[in-house]
Structures are given as C-alpha cells and as structure tokens.
Amino acid sequence: NLTVRDERPVVVVGSMRNPSAVGYEGAANLLGGFRVAADPQARGLGALVVLNDEINAARDVTKTNTFRVETFNSGELGFLGYVDSDEVAFYRMSTKRHTARSEFDVRGLTTLPKVEIIYTYAEAGLEAIKAVAPASAGVVFVGTGAGGLSNAERAAIKSLGPVDSRAVMVLSKRPGNGRVVARKDYDAEGFIPGDNLNPQKARILLMLALTKTRDLGEIRRMFREY
C-alpha cells in the first residue's frame, strides 16, 4: 500500500479454513479477489484485502478473530464495499496517501531501518526501553489509554540522551479504534503521534519514513498524510 507506486489494485486474499475442512472458503475468496482486481472501480484505491465477500483498505484492515471467517474488518471506519453475486459494490475509499501518490521508493533497498515495538502497561518494567531503544532506529510504544506512557517510562526514555540522537519514537495505542493525537508535553519530548494506526502498521510506516529522513517534523507529516 505504501510502496507499489501504481494505480493498479493489489488485492490480498486468503482463507480461515484449510481445503480439507468443511466450509472451506478459499476458492470463493480467490474468485472475489479476481473480480475486485478486474473491476475498473478498484483502480487507484490502493492495496485491498478481500475475504468473506467484503473489501477492506490495507491501511485500515486488521484480523480480529482467531478462527472466524468474518475476522478481517476495519473497525469503526468500516470496509469499502461488497463482492456480491451481481456486482462489486464500493461505498467509500481511503483519503490517505498510498501507492501511486506515495513518496516511498524501496527499489534498490535490501534492508529497512530497525524499528521495534514496546508494549506498556501498569507498573511496566523499564528494561525493555533500556535494551531495545539504544539498538534501534525507531520504537513504537503501545501506550495505555490514548497512547500514554508512565512518568517512569518517560524518564527512562529521557535518560537515553537528546531527542536528536536517540531512536525516533512513535506513540500508538492498545484499543482497536480511535486516534493518538498530538500533545504539547509529548511533542516537547520528541514523541510522534501515531494517529489511528495500530502498532504493527505504525512500525511499517516508521521504517519507511526512516529511509527518507530523521527529521521529526517530516515524520509527523508522514503520519498525518499516510
């Protein structure tokens, strides 16, 4: 979604049941994926995930159940449309930058900057911060509430050195819905709000951002636009 610089749709399909199971849905999902990829309406919509007769945007979609066929959804934003017997029906599209409008180009790269994820919780130890952050180009923190960190965690991060010499740090959140927004106190400490991206997707965006720049202002812009 961030690196295929073309308006042709990239459609990801799969199945929740293996071919020997009763109710195997893989063939139907594959057919749905072909129909979406061939539909002129899908052009320019970026990477799409098609399962269970539903079309989701790659930026928003996530797996929400370990076994159920309706596992892939986009939370409160909703999916883009249906793949029904009569037609492929779209109802909305993502307004975020992707594919043909992306500034990221990984052609020629063999590795991406190292970005790790640190999960925070009540009375979390500080060992992970002290061990992981100095060895990484970036860190995504899975904060409590709306992406918050404890005073002890913030102090441990501050002890790592000046903002411009340590790993670039992004704040994400545990809930499936909602945004992490800018706050003056966190901005002053060099943290970048991860908007509504889940930690895994924030990590991917930060890895790509770090191929372009370490300027925090520029990376904040990227998290707003993508």
N, C-alpha and C positions, 0 to 999 in steps of 0.2 A: 504493500500500500504506500510505502514511503520511498521506494527505490526503483520500481518499474516505471520508467518515465515514458508512458504511452497511454493513450486514451482507451485502448482495447481492454476489455474487462479481464481480470484474473479471477477465476471462480474456484473456490476451495470446497470440496465435498468430502464426505466420509460416511461412516455408519456407526451406530452404537451396538449393533448385534453382528456377530460373525456369520458367514454364509451358511453354516450348518445349523444355526439357531432358527426356531420357529419365529416368523415375523421379521426375517432379515429385510432391512430397508435400504441396503446399499445400492441396489440396482435402481430403485426409484430416485434416490438422491443423485446418482450419477446422471440419470436422464434429466432431472430437474436442473442440474448444473449445466448440461449441454444446452438446454433450452434458454437459460438465462444468458449464457455466453454468446449465443447466437442472436439474441434479441437486440435490435438497434437501441432500445431504451437504456440498455446497460452500459453503452459506450460513455466513457467519461465519469462513471460512478466510482471508479477505483476498484480495489480488491474486494470481493464479495464472498460470503460464506453461505452456501445453500444446503440446508438439511431440513427434513420434516416439512417440506413444501413452503419454507419460509426463507426470505432473502435478507441477510444482515450485512451491514457495513463492517469491514475488517476492523476499523478503529474502535467500534462500539461493542462488538460481539464478544461474549465470553461463555465458557462452559459453566453451567450452573447446577448440574446434577451428574452423579457418577454413572448412572445406567440408563436413564430415561431417554427416549428418542427426541423429546422436546427440550433437550438440555441446552442447546445453543440459543441464547437470546441477548438482547441489547438493553436490558434493564428498563428504566423508566423512559428512555428515549424511543424505544420500540424498533421493530425491524422495518426494512424498507418496503417490503411487499411480499406477495404470494406467488408461488408457482402452482397454478391450478390447471385443471384439465382443459379449460377453454382458452386460457391466455396466461402470459406473465404480466402481473399487475403490480406496478410501482406506485407508491403513495408519497414518498419523501426521498430526500437524498442528504448526504452529509455536506455541510458547508465548510468543513475543514480542508486544508490543503492536502493533496495527495497526488500520487502517480505523475501525470503529465505536468502538474503545477509544482511538483516537489523540487526543492533545491539540492537534495542529497543525491550524490552520484558515487556509487561504490565500485564502479568499473575500475579495475586495476588494484583494488584493495584485496589483501589476503587475510587481514585481521581487522577487528574493530576494537576501540578502546575498552579497557576492562571496567565494567560497571557492575557493582554488587547491590543486593537488596538486604536491608536490615529491618527486621520486624521489631516494633516497640510495643510495650505492654506495661501494666502497672508493676513497679519495682523491677524493671528490666536491668540486668547487669550491663556494665559498660565495656566488658571485654571485647565484644564484637566490634564496637566502634573503634577501640584502640588497635585491634588487629587488622580489621578489614579496610578501614578508611585510608590509612597510610599506604596501602598496597594497591589502591585502585585509582583510576582516573575520575570515577564518579561513583556516587552512592545514592540509591533511592531509599528513603526511610518510609516505612509503612507506619504512619503515625496513628495515634488514638484520636477519636472524635473526628474533627475536620482536618486531620493531619498534624496534630500537635505532638511535641516532644516534652519530656520532663525537664525540669531545671538541671538535674544531674546530667542528663544526656547532652543538653546544650552546653553545659560547662565542659564536658569531656570533648566535645567537638571543638570548642573554642581553644582548648589546650593543644590541639593539633597544629596550631600555627595560624598565620594570617590567612584570610579568605582567599587571596590570590595565589597562595602557594599550596593549598590543600586540594583534596578531591572536590569536584563540583557536586553539590548536594541538592537533591530534589525531594520535596515532601509529597507523598502520596497518602492514601487512606485505606482503612480496612473495609468500610461499607461498600456495597456494590454500586450505590448511586450517590450523586452529589459531587460537589467540586471542592478542591482545596484552593483557597483564594489567597491573594497577597495580603500580608500583614506587616505593618511598619517594623515591628520588633524582629520578626523573622527575616524580613528583607535586609535589615541592617546587619544581620549575622550571616548574610550570603546565601540564604536558602531560596530555592526557586519553587514556586507553587506548581504542582503537577496537574492542575485543572481537574477534569473528571477521569483521567486515565487511571487504570488500575496499575499496581506496582510493576507488573511484568511489561506492560506496554510503555509505561514511563521509562523503564530501563532501556527498551529498544530505541525510543526517541532520543534519550540522552546519549546513548552510544553513537548514534548517527550525528547528533549535534556536535559531539566532541571530535568528529572527523573534520569539522569545519572551523571550530573556534572554541576558546575557553572563556570568552567574554560573557559575563553573567547577564548583561543586558541583552545580548544577542540570543542567548539560550532561553531567557524569559520570553522573548518574542516568539521563538520557535514553539514553545509550549502553549502560547496563546493561539498560534496560527495552525498548528497541526493537531 
